[in-house]
């Protein structure tokens, strides 16, 4: 089955209780029989993260997929992530346990919309966040991650316009850092990250004045975090704008006893594993992605047992998308992903 585009958030999949060790054993045994490696994004349910061979952000996992000796990749994430794995590993079978798992950010721009935007700005360089569909990557000059977006845009000569997509908050962060007026930003957003707002962050920072702030640049509160640091309401050293992979590194390095985390709540599981001595609190404990939580224990078991659902990317699209990702890597510091 090909992955279909999903444009609205589902009503919400129930978060089942931990299925237990027998389920985990069966998943691992079936994966071995299929010669499959199981990859799980940081926002997945805890039991999915715990059974996976590798946990991380989308780009890091896609690179693991490309380098793996396994014939099959079971990608526990959302559809653009599985597509990226297929782009980087076209010879492998890539499965996603539930093909309905979409992404509001990736779906905020289509390839047709991007072509129209490019026609309005001839000669502009298109920089696309990795959180985009294969069709959009194929229309892209160079991809970026949240950890290297500034570096990628900085590599574009000042005399060239930049079209940055699709996340408006990450784009605003890059434009602010580089003071680049010729950078046009698409008005897309992740509905979960956009819902983590500045008031929530300020209230939490007031209630926990000694806590570090780990803020993903896709969040609606990223500007507020910098404002809090700039006004001295929160010491600048405590405010960190980070990718999900960067949060893991920062958790291991910080001396703080408490950290406020502004991103999807699934990230807390890996942070607590990385630094169990620290108390991690969600800035918004309702910031849960219904798409990510569609990858349930039953769905994963079905995928490794029956080979559902396979992800296909047209070879021509994959080749063009792969070139955009490769250009990012050549610039340097591809980071750990989104």
HUGIUR-V241206 format. One record per backbone hydrogen bond with DSSP energy under -0.5 kcal/mol. CO is the residue of the C=O (numbers start at 1). NH is the residue of the N-H. Records with the same first field share a line. If there is no record, write none. Layout:
# HUGIUR-V241206
CO=NH + NH
This chain:
# HUGIUR-V241206
6=103
14=16
20=24
21=25
22=26
23=27
24=28
25=29
26=30
27=31
28=32
29=33
30=34
31=36
32=35
35=71 + 72
37=39 + 74
38=53 + 54
39=76
40=56
41=44
45=48 + 49
46=50
47=51
48=52
54=40
56=42
57=61
58=62
59=63
60=64
61=65
62=66
63=67
64=68
71=93
72=37 + 74
73=75 + 95
74=39 + 76
75=77
76=41
78=81 + 82
79=83
80=84
81=85
82=86
83=87
84=88
85=89
87=90
89=92
92=94
93=73
94=311
95=75
98=101
99=4
100=102
101=79
103=107
105=108
106=109
110=114
111=115
112=116
113=117
114=118
115=119
116=120
117=121
118=121
121=124
124=126
125=127 + 163
126=128 + 141 + 142
127=165
128=144
130=132
133=137
134=138
136=139
137=140
142=128
144=130
145=148 + 149
148=152
149=153
150=154
151=155
152=155
153=156
157=160
161=125
162=164 + 184
163=127
164=186
165=129
166=168 + 188
167=171
168=172
169=173
170=174
171=175
172=176
173=177
174=178
175=179 + 180
179=181
180=183
182=162 + 184
184=164
186=188
188=168
189=191
190=194
191=195
193=196 + 220
195=197
196=221
197=201
198=202
199=203
200=204
201=205
202=206
203=207
204=208
206=209
208=211
212=214 + 260
213=215 + 240
214=262
215=242
216=219
219=222
221=225
222=226
223=227
224=228
225=229
226=230
227=231
228=232 + 233 + 234
229=232
235=238
236=239
238=213 + 240
240=215 + 242
243=247
244=248
245=249
246=250
247=251
248=252
249=253
250=254
257=279
258=212
259=261 + 281
260=214 + 262
261=263 + 283
262=216
264=267
265=268
266=269 + 270
267=271
268=272
269=273
270=274
271=275
275=278
278=280
279=259
281=261
284=287
286=288
287=265
288=290
289=293
291=294
292=295
294=296
296=300
297=301
298=302
299=303
300=304
301=305
302=306
303=307
309=96
314=318
315=319
316=320
317=321
318=322
319=323
320=324
321=325
322=326
323=327
324=143 + 328
325=329
326=330
327=331
328=332
334=337
336=60
337=147
